[in-house]
Amino acid sequence: MNPFVHEGFFYADPDGYLAGTVPFLESALSAGQPALVAVPGPNLERIRDALGPAADRVRFADMTVAGRNPGRIIPWVLHAFLAEHPGTHPHIIGEPIWAERTPQEYAAAAQHEALINAAFAGRAATIRCPYDTGRLGLRALMEAEGTHPVLVRDGHRWTSPEYAPFDIVAAHNRPLPSPDGPVASACFDDAVALADLRGLAAEQARLAGLPQGRVAALQIAVTELATNSLVHGGGTGVLRLWPDRGGLSGEVADHGRLADPLAGRLPPADGAPGGRGLLIVNHLCDLVRIHTGPDATRIRFHFAT
Amino acid sequence: MAPTAAVDRLRLGDHVCWDFDDDDARLETIARFVEGGIRAHHRVLYLTETDLPARLRTALRDRGVPVDELLAVGQLDPAARIAALADYVAAARRDGYTGVRVVADMSGAAGAADAIERMAWFEANLNPVFTGGRVMAICLYDRRVFTAAELSRLGPAHPATARPQDDPATWAPLLRAVRLPEGSGLRLVGAADAANRYAVAALLGWLVGDAVRAGRAALLDLAGLQFADVAAAEAMVAAGRAVPAGLRLTGCRPEIGQLITLVGGAGMLDRTA
């Protein structure tokens, strides 16, 4: 039997929220298991207050920061916590979807929810994901039934008849909206061009007003994505950058196919070197979106100011 | 536009993959590189399958270089191959030269089934010799002879590559590596990415071997490293794990330090830097 449990938890109000999270955490603590709460700030404070002194034994992370980019949550929040606690059965409240998510963020977050199942199959852990039935749209609530094998509501717990996570991944693998202003672009077909791409990135980042530390992160992201195009994407690609929502968005497009939906979500097994480019891109960017097909892949990223 | 004029900016220690697709630009690049070497009192080694080609002799004479005298005294030294570059460099120093310049015409080396892998291995493992700062080389790769796929294997065996389309006014070597005077140490200046992947791997391999043989810690001075990609950061962390006495990274920029931390090398960072 798969020791990994992934529950979609529907709540309607603060009392319902606490009823579905606090006893879950308290029973984990009383069983001596590690507990993590990764939810948006206000809900985080609500849980912390309700737990009282027991909160000291729980790890907290503001999901609007740690999981601002949904692609960051599996590797850098969940996997990191599980790796820290081998031989245990961690209990995690993870809330990656909230009403203020933009449509592109939501699409990435729904894919993230779907991929959790494959990422941690066989690992002893229970993750419960709260969904606000009062504020989230119908699509988010329906898709939660597709991404979670088990559903929880008002104290009832049942197997989701709609569970089909890879359908949800595929449903959000859609052409990405075109940028609506001027775009800076550069084609590349060899590794020597990477330095030029970094130069273009720095120039566009300064125009967009990104702080210095984010410029360096952007250069790393651009280099990693373009390197992937050279190695896996048919050997050529195009970098595009444009100002977006007060920050900078960009994408690297090539003629490869990103076959593994978990690429960039888990560190390579055995600590083997290589294959960490997308993992780091997920860590550094504020949003990563992917559209991939048989002979074209477009990876889009956003850096907020 | 070929970056011919950029050869004037090369220094002892540089090892550059020089791609060309035009014979005039190639000749001009070699002549300029050789002439600069003669003026700096370097010994100039021209590695070629043929004798010093007639056109190059003419081009050098046109520049006022006394080719025959230099050949007679051995400052200009055409050869098919040499036994070991490090020994050649040491001998030139004993003979009173201030450095060695190498022009390596790689076209004759193409052909055999495993030629590319052998060349890439050979080129990468020459890099430690350059870190002593007494020899510089341009390795000439003809794009009409080598495929783009072959050059994508051969180029990264060098710390830097110059391509025909590069601008001579702005071209500079992507990376320079300098051996530190004491202990087992290396200073990296510039950038480390897929364009010099195998060169960086060979340099780190040399550093690890030197530290392990001497039974001491290794030191990587990164104060001049402006960019490292994820694989370069991983290579540094892997090198650190291979040295029992450890590897210390100094002068790291914050973003490179963050990258090294993210790939598991937090313990190697010198916090005082």
Chai-1 contact restraints between the chains, C-beta under 6 A:
chainA,res_idxA,chainB,res_idxB,connection_type,confidence,min_distance_angstrom,max_distance_angstrom,comment,restraint_id
A,A191,B,A194,contact,1.0,0.0,6.0,A-B,restraint_1
A,A191,B,A195,contact,1.0,0.0,6.0,A-B,restraint_2
A,V192,B,T161,contact,1.0,0.0,6.0,A-B,restraint_3
A,V192,B,R163,contact,1.0,0.0,6.0,A-B,restraint_4
A,V192,B,A195,contact,1.0,0.0,6.0,A-B,restraint_5
A,L194,B,D193,contact,1.0,0.0,6.0,A-B,restraint_6
A,L194,B,A195,contact,1.0,0.0,6.0,A-B,restraint_7
A,A216,B,E255,contact,1.0,0.0,6.0,A-B,restraint_8
A,T223,B,D193,contact,1.0,0.0,6.0,A-B,restraint_9
A,T223,B,D229,contact,1.0,0.0,6.0,A-B,restraint_10
A,E224,B,V230,contact,1.0,0.0,6.0,A-B,restraint_11
A,T227,B,A194,contact,1.0,0.0,6.0,A-B,restraint_12
A,P273,B,E234,contact,1.0,0.0,6.0,A-B,restraint_13
A,P273,B,A238,contact,1.0,0.0,6.0,A-B,restraint_14
A,R276,B,V230,contact,1.0,0.0,6.0,A-B,restraint_15
A,G277,B,V230,contact,1.0,0.0,6.0,A-B,restraint_16
A,I280,B,V230,contact,1.0,0.0,6.0,A-B,restraint_17
